[in-house]
Amino acid sequence: MSDFTNNSRVDKFEKRRKNTKSLSVLLILGSILLVVLIGVMVFGGDESAEQPTDEKAGQTTGQDGQAGNSGDDEAGNTDEEETDENNAQDDSTGESDTEENNTQDNESDAQSGTEQVEPSDDNVTEAYTKDWQPVGTEQSEPHTTNFDEGSQDRLEMRKASAVATGLDEESLIMWWIQRNGDNSVISTVSNADNTEYYRVYMTWVENQGWKPSKVEVLKENDQEWRFE
């Protein structure tokens, strides 16, 4: 009876030992599985967490790229502005060259077909005549010369002086006008820079206006002293 009891105790102990061992194994396996699951969750979560960061990084890069394009656009706009300025300068230069060419052409036209004559004094470097036409008039007959500034005679004398010398009518300076007998005058004029000086002899032609008859090119402006 005691042997049976002992055997039963031994069997129970063995079963408990085996159960404990199985339970330990299961616990170990469960722990390993739990660690694996935790690891999967941790690493999987990190990857998913990194994704928005990559997207943000991509968005930041895109913004930088746009900023770069904006800079390129600004540089392009600057180039266009510089091009416009250069074009404006070229146009301005072209206009100046055109005005100079027109003045030279006027002077050339004024002197074409001229005949050299004797100078009237030592201040004259060159004198010439030409068969100029009267410049026309808005005045009626009988004509009386009006020397006042702004008068119709002064305006038409300016035009005649420009035709004879080739100077620009709008910019030439009329320094002095003096009588030279009946219905005749002499105007002393210069260019706008006061570097070219002329005496223009002209005569009134009835109903046709002032007609240049002779031009003298002067060494110096001999009428400027009146305004010093």
Disulfide bonds with the S-S distance in Angstrom:
none
